[in-house]
Amino acid sequence: MLRNINQPKLCNCTQLAVKKINEQPPRSSNPDRTKTEDAWLRARSCSAASDLLCFEQNKRYRLRVTERHQQEADQCQTRFRIHQLRDYNHFAL
């Protein structure tokens, strides 16, 4: 269910027990520790069954981010053009 669990620096080779999976990231705990210790949140990773769904979600996210960056770039170019015109008028006087 959780992919790449044995990658270096990801979980320090500890075993995780998944408590429940919701829309939020899965909560997991280390079965070697006491039950009084708080559970921590794991980063969401796509499972083999939901790769296509995750791909579609990531594609939509990438499109939103790209559109936002394009809008910011357009605004910066507009501001730059305005400053160029102001500077040109200032020097032309």
ZAMARGU-4260 file (C-alpha; in steps of 0.2 Angstrom, whole numbers, plus 5000, padded with zeros to 4 digits):
<rodrens>
0) 5000/5000/5000 | 5014/5012/5004 | 5027/5013/4990 | 5046/5016/4992 | 5045/5013/5011
5) 5063/5007/5011 | 5071/5022/5003 | 5086/5029/5013 | 5081/5044/5024 | 5062/5041/5021
10) 5058/5030/5036 | 5075/5025/5043 | 5070/5007/5040 | 5056/5006/5053 | 5040/4997/5050
15) 5024/5007/5050 | 5007/5001/5054 | 4994/5011/5044 | 4979/5015/5056 | 4967/5023/5043
20) 4967/5031/5026 | 4955/5046/5022 | 4956/5060/5010 | 4969/5067/5021 | 4987/5059/5022
25) 4987/5042/5030 | 4990/5042/5049 | 5004/5029/5054 | 5013/5024/5070 | 5028/5013/5074
30) 5022/4996/5081 | 5038/4995/5091 | 5034/5011/5101 | 5021/5012/5115 | 5003/5016/5111
35) 5003/5032/5122 | 5015/5040/5109 | 5006/5051/5096 | 5003/5045/5078 | 5012/5056/5065
40) 5006/5060/5047 | 5014/5052/5032 | 5016/5061/5016 | 5003/5055/5003 | 5010/5043/4990
45) 5001/5035/4976 | 4998/5016/4976 | 4998/5005/4961 | 4979/5005/4960 | 4977/5024/4960
50) 4992/5029/4949 | 4980/5035/4935 | 4970/5045/4948 | 4985/5053/4955 | 4993/5056/4938
55) 4977/5066/4933 | 4977/5075/4950 | 4995/5080/4948 | 4992/5085/4930 | 4978/5097/4935
60) 4989/5104/4949 | 5004/5106/4937 | 4992/5115/4925 | 4986/5127/4939 | 5004/5131/4944
65) 5009/5134/4926 | 4995/5146/4923 | 4998/5155/4939 | 5017/5157/4935 | 5012/5163/4918
70) 5000/5176/4925 | 5014/5182/4937 | 5026/5183/4922 | 5014/5193/4912 | 5011/5205/4926
75) 5030/5207/4929 | 5033/5210/4910 | 5019/5223/4911 | 5027/5232/4926 | 5044/5231/4917
80) 5037/5239/4902 | 5028/5253/4912 | 5045/5257/4921 | 5054/5257/4905 | 5042/5270/4898
85) 5043/5280/4914 | 5062/5280/4913 | 5062/5284/4895 | 5051/5299/4897 | 5062/5305/4912
90) 5078/5304/4902 | 5069/5312/4887 | 5064/5328/4897
</rodrens>
